[in-house]
């Protein structure tokens, strides 16, 4: 079956940060991930990475949290990267944007002291291959936080949930204005749903995602669902002794 439309990540990028500002579920996910990241012990001179870093909400936070480390913001979309660059303070010199696809990333084995990937794996043509690459890039003992949207996006359900939040916090008139501004995000999310339905984007249960992470070689320390149940969050580590 041919797609009637593709996700336009450039259009998505233009509205994504507005959505991040007003969507409580995005903000809670960011808080959840960064609460985990801040517990990392990162030596001076370390290199960290955010794979599929989008508009930089996570990679920029990591760079601020670990000024002693270099943070690699990796994303192939120029619109997303432009948004990240526009938000980056001049003083944040340890944040580096690399506009490359996941298949073009050139990192040595055992290179990274930590890695995150949030809502990116499902878009890659070969997500399990990317998981194996991530495992290879990490140093033995280094942590990874992997979040992926594995279930079908119910656009109407999300609109209702966000709408009620906006009405309670901003009033009906402002809520309608914000929802109007966010129409492009809803449109792109509908395209994502179509691509999920057609098998273009990776879909999985919580157990299937955990199994894929384990097959890549990671040792899972903790795992749970998040983001209103459509996403899985895995806290993992590259073992100091390779798994058999």
Buried (B, 14 or more C-beta within 10 A) or exposed (E): EEEEEEBBBBBBBBBBBBBBEBBEBBEEBBEBBBEBBEEBEBEEEBBBBBBBBBBBBBBBBBBBBBEEBBBBBBBBBEBBBBBBBEBBEEEEEBBBBBBEEBEEBEBEEEBBBBBBBBBBBBBBEEBBEBBBBBBBBBBEEBBBBBBBBBBEBBBEEBBEBBBEBBBEEBEEEEBBEBBEEBEBBBBBBBBBBBBBEEEBBBBBEBEEBBEBBBEBBBEBEEBEBBBBEBBBBBBBBBEEEEEE
